[in-house]
């Protein structure tokens, strides 16, 4: 039933997904009104909801364009289930901004195999990283994502190597100018202080431990099952898939080094995990197995959302 429902992209399916996220968000909000949302007004609540909905909408558009979703909604559905499994990601903070910018970088970089203005795409990608750097300086790791993908696309040249750096320099220069004019240069210098924290004790809690192990396990199985097919082809499909794997590695690295671990940073890997597992589910030939996986993940997401 679920497999058939999300097998095709239809407007009604998208509306129901929006309704599912809406119900997930307010379930989490009402459970934590006295703590996390104690000082948040109704207007701020609406802003948070709209911000997340716009992010999910853009994710859906990118999923449809990257050629890996095969015109289905599995990845979009899985994104929402991941929110339920890790409810702390509902909190709207700089993590959502960084992930949104990372998504824009992925959207630009995943088009390198296509015809078009490659230098402009690389410049824009660097610009997004530069803006992200102002919020979270470890976003500089996204440059590794850009250059690794650039190497995989075989587009390396002096100009393509310089374009992301030039783009990244622009927001830094503008911020420096602002700090210089307002006599707050220590603020500018402060963004180059790289704090890190390898304390993962938060994730040892039961409500993190179980979904993390399960999602990690399914992701590994998905990669092992699909990767042999990817290696056997030499078209844009392999490029897109390896780009998603690269995004997963960079997102994981950003989670590892972030100094303030409060759960919302897991949003950094939601996009690649959703795509990888969604591709795996799409390739399963037995519909009964598809149903069992989707139903199992849905039940787990709801249970963790309600009890978390």
Secondary structure, DSSP 8 states (H G I E B T S, - for coil): -HHHHTSS--HHHHHHHHHHHHHHHHHHHHHTTTTTTTT--HHHHHHHHHHHHHHHHHHHHHHHHSSSS-S-SHHHHHHHHHHHHTGGGGS-SHHHHHHHHHHHHHHHHTTTTSSS-HHHHHHHHHHHHHHHHHH-GGGGGHHHHHHHHHHHTT---HHHHHHHHHHHHHHHHHHHHHHHHTT-HHHHHHTT--------GGGGSHHHHHHHHHHHHHHHHHHHHHHHHHHT--SHHHHHHHHHHHHHHHHHHHHHH-S--SSGGGGGGHHHHHHHHHHHHHH---HHHHHHHHHHHHHHHHHHHHH-
